[in-house]
Amino acid sequence: MTAQGPLVFNIFAPALVGADSRTLATVHGLERALTGLRLEWTVTEKRQVAAVPQRDAWLTKEATRGEFPFICNGDERYPVMISGYTRSGHASPGGQSQLQVHANLPLDTAVIAAAINVLGAMAEGACAFWGQATPDGAAVDIAYQTAPTRGGPPSPRRGLPALKLFQHIRSPEIPYYLGWLNYWSDAAARAIGFPDPARDSELLSRSRRTATGWLVQLTEAPLDLDDPAHLEALKQAYERFPEIGGRGVP
């Protein structure tokens, strides 16, 4: 794991309902995308790691209760973990509850090579509106863009733009922020105006069409905002897509 790690994934999708298969599909997608990975462990109320017998049945049962439980690979030396929770309508665009899926993976050569596939598999498993993956070091700076903060006016770092709180964004299809790797569903891509061949040639060179949307990579190497070229790429992407973070509407 590098100083930038771990690699943090956040995916935003419609809330779980009834006998929802998306929890299982998301976990299966992560496992397929990262060779040899098995997520068969959880953490008990006593904060002890415990094996999960009949893992798929357990995930399916939890999903019927609207839960996406914490599950991991049980390896403290190489931790891979995923979980989800429901964001209430009060804290989500349009007053609609959402499922937020969060995963942490070590930022090493194997994960970097597979990361775009991991994001796509998880996002499509969750039927996501949008999602992103960013090294933790850059993700901290990006988190400072959210506005307003409890302490007062927004204080974005490094000249990045201030972004609106999630509940102040007009629709769930609009991404709240950018990351190193981005998944935009077809609805999200339409909402932000991507792609425009005349303006997006460079981004398209690092983009991939999927069955349900787009995977867009801002920089070749994992995003490192201490690198001036990476910081500029992030700023340019925000300038290109003013809808992201709710900045397109006063």
Secondary structure, DSSP 8 states (H G I E B T S, - for coil): --TT-SEEEEEEEE---SS--HHHHHHHHHHHHSTT----EEE-TTS-EEE-TTHHHHHHHHHHTT-EEEEE---TTS--EEEEEEE-GGGSGGG--EEEEEEEE--SHHHHHHHHHHHHHHHHHTT-SEEEEEEHHHHHHHHTTEESBTTBS---STT---EE-GGGSS-TTS-SS--SEEEEEHHHHHHHT---TTT-HHHHTTEEE-SSEEEEES-SS---TTSHHHHHHHHHHHHH-TTGGGTT--
